[in-house]
Amino acid sequence: MDGLIRMDTDKTGGVGWLLRPASWPVRAAAAAVLVAAVLEVYRRSHSGGMDNAFVVRAARSFLDGGSPYADKRFLYLPSAVLAAVPEALLPDRVLRAVVPVGVAGLVLGGWWCSLRIFGVWAGSRLAVLGAGGLAYFAPFRNLLLLGNWTAVSVAALPLALLLVVRARWVAAGAVIGAAVAVKPMLVPFALLFVFAGRWRALAVAVAIPAAGSVAAALAIPHPGYFFTRTVPFLLRGQDPFAGLYDASLGAVLPRLGVPRGLALAFAMAVAAVGVWCAWRRWRRADDTPMRVVETGTMLMLSAFLVSRPSFDHYVLVVLLPLLASVVVPGSAARTPWFWIALIPQIPVIDWPYVTPLTRRAFKDAAMFCGLAAVLAWRCAVPLPPVRLRRASPAGPPLRPQEPDGLTSRTQTPGGLEKTGPPGP
């Protein structure tokens, strides 16, 4: 594709309205609802959320000379113990405030990176409405309340996608590796490096968590508990308490009467189809940011359908870049089915039979399956090429030389390669 890829607001309907600057009252309203969500979590939490508490307890056990894996609910790599030490040194009253603010900041950072993938200004209506809308989205509220370290992956995946779009593959590998060292959620994303033949990036992504885990294992007592206690606990889908909130197909289908073995086989088959769709999307070598975003998010959604466990807030990892792609004609976010899959996650709606918390996994599974189906169709079925012209009716003017990931690139068999000078 020659020249600068631009967004044609005259031909994309409401996108032109979304790209204009948000008014100060709208910005203030978005900030107010986000602050209210954080303050509500601060009021309800005692030490920064239940999930964060597991990691902090593990780190404190390590500092006291014990094994962090003595607690079966510490489910991360040994490198996460070292990452949690700074939190372990803080009193609970401080964690109570720091954790929800940090989680919200990581999610907003992921949203900003997602917007930059498509060259969208941070002061646009899309940016502000998307940030404010998070407060009305159940997975975001649950992530805040739990203080789950999934927030690191929510920020890391869009950042890695942005770096790949800018042809900075090794840096993207470093981001993925650092995120995996904290929580091994983004491991499936490494397949993108395999698809592209980016072996240095893959090596960096593997080396960072491996080195961190080896270093931590040398320091913590009984590191072998990770293999004898933690891994079996994960393979069983954790315990009955956590299993009620697990939205993976292997956990939800047995609750509907499907034999467990058949449910697992079906989940693995669906995930394999998703990986094939991601590979097919990558092989359709159009030199656009959508190629990277759709391939990466399809890989992650495929993993969420089969992994044990798979909780509702995992969707934020893929949702932010998909939402930002609404500015691109033909994107999954422009189909009504994409939004229909998200409707059950609006907290104010009470859905028959799935209102109790113990049945929430059914609507969470419906969300994951719906998003995966919409994105799989978009990946597997090519659309006619569309030349985009980005108009920035508001905000600072975009310079043609600005490295925003939307400049022309020289295509090579490995994928996005070199950033070239903008066209006329």
Secondary structure, DSSP 8 states (H G I E B T S, - for coil): --S---B-TTTSTTHHHHHSB--HHHHHHHHHHHHHHHHHHHHH-SSS-HHHHHHHHHHHHHHTTS-GGGSTT--S-HHHHHHHHHHHTS-HHHHHHHHHHHHHHHHHHHHHHHHHHTT--TTBHHHHHHHHHGGG-HHHHHHHHHT-THHHHHHHHHHHHHHHHTT-HHHHHHHHHHHHHH-TTSGGGHHHHHHHT-HHHHHHHHHHHHHHHHHHHHHSS-TTHIIIIIHHHHHTTS-HHHHTT--SHHHHHHHTT--HHHHHHHHHHHHHHHHHHHHHHHHS---SHHHHHHHHHHHHHHHHHHSSS--GGGHHHHHHHHHHGGGSTT-GGGSHHHHHHHGGG-TT---TTT-SGGGHHHHHHHHHHHHHHHHHHHHHS--------B---SSS---TT--SS-S-EEEETTEEEEE-----
